[in-house]
Amino acid sequence: MAVAGFYRRVLPSPPAIEFASSHGKRLFTEALGDGTMEGFFKLISYYQTQSEPAYCGLGTLAVVLNALSIDPGRKWKGPWRWFDDSMLDCCEPLAKIKTEGITFGKVACLARCNGAKVVAFRTNESTIDDFRKYVVSCSSSEDCHVITSYHRGVFKQTGTGHFSPIGGYHAGKDMVLILDVARFKYPPHWVPLTLLWDAMNTIDGATGLPRGYMILSRLPRGPSILYTLSCQHEGWNNVIKYLTEEVPLLLKTEDVKDVQELLTVVFKLPPPNLRQFIKWVAEVREQEDGNVKLSVEERGRLAVKEEILEQLRETELFKHIKQWLASGTLCKGLASLFNKDELPEIAATVCCQGAETLAGKSCSADRTFCKTDIHLLNGENEKPAVVVSGTVVSKVTKQGVDMLVPLCKTESSQSQISDECCCDWPSVIDVLTILLLSLPQHIWSTIKEEKLLGDIKRLVAEDYLPAMLREEVLHLRQQMHFLMTDLS
């Protein structure tokens, strides 16, 4: 009997120069003296090999997020908080990435929803001189890092599309150091910057768009966010197309006079996966000896989410949507989104997802049930907090997971539907409000009624939003932009 096996490839040189070679060492020493290897030391401290052949995007992202000392907001293994490529699944299911890889836009979206500030350019949106400036800037600093998406064939390497971080720059030779995360295949190596640009300036067959580069740095505030866009479900692209292409056409053809009529038009025939497209983020943790108390850090992150939720509910747009739902004009398609805001049901799903992350495998297939208990914590001189303790039972294991719930007390309405749809935790009204705030502003330009156009622009303008909510909205708009670029 025989089995197939692969061994590390020989690095084609030229054009690449192996980092550990005498020539590569000399380039490193010279670049270090010129001050363009400052970012290298952070990256090399967290440099790791992608854990799956198609995980180059995830592996690269894990290296850079750890190098930037961004808090994952969750534990990796035991008590340790650490980014691993198996944790980066908020934009695409890992099973799909394992077989198909991941696109440029989704890597950018994934970086953003895990707490990084992202500036991304495809080669048709930048120039080689701009690229060189970013490379020099990040190579001379520990505060930002460049991720490149390129085609290996330009370097005479085997394979096609690939992601890796840039570890440094040699000004005299105009060369960059690629810290290849597929270390089982090729070692780190120097390549001419002009050739890397050519490798980026190729078309990704999955999207029909050029590849490119992105600059990652830390956000000014922590990574705690309340909402995120999700493209883990089938049909997410149809949701984006509906919101950004079909809605403007509907507003152009319909005779819409006020905000209430506008809401009816927008949500008349919503895509079936609209509710899955935008979700609120619930922090989870592994249960420890039955202790449900919150640490200072956990209360701090929860307070951020609660402040954003409170600011969202104080917006005029939230009040319009609440009034619209109370009027009884709810569309059949949208009605199916309701009756899903009960906390035990939400917690059962979230706790299973948390157990899945902790176990490193899917629990949905063999999960028997998830039992949940809701705890109201009242600490001295502290705001009340809710923790849902879930016990996820499968055929062979039992996993305890806690879910931290952000709360916002609201005045109860006389309307039955409003009472049902606006609970203390994030509700459907909140989701619809943040969704409209996050849409690209050009979609409203087809409204014919000038007064209504002015009203809606004022309702969704970030300039009128409180600071924390504005950051949340801009975060979601950037996520939306990255996903839209993959569909362009």
Secondary structure, DSSP 8 states (H G I E B T S, - for coil): ------------TTT-EETTSHHHHHHHHHHHHHT--HHHHHHHHS----SSTT-HHHHHHHHHHHHTT---SS-SBTTB----GGG--SSS-HHHHHHH---HHHHHHHHHHTTEEEEEEEGGGS-HHHHHHHHHHHHT-SSEEEEEEEEGGGGT-SSSEEEEEEEEEETTTTEEEE--S-TTT---EEEEHHHHHHHHSSEETTTTEE-EEEEEEE-SS-S--SEEE---STTHHHHHHIIIIIHHHHHHHS---SHHHHHHHHTSS--TTHHHHEEE--EEEE-BTTB----HHHHHHHHHHHHHHHHHHTSHHHHHHHHHHHTT---HHHHTT-S---HHHHHHHHHHHHHHHHHTS--TTTEEEEEEEEEEE--TTS--EEEEEEEEEESS-EEEEEEEE--------S-HHHHHH--SS--HHHHHHHHHHHS-GGGGGG---HHHHHHHHHHH-GGGS-HHHHHHHHHHHHHHHHHHHHH-
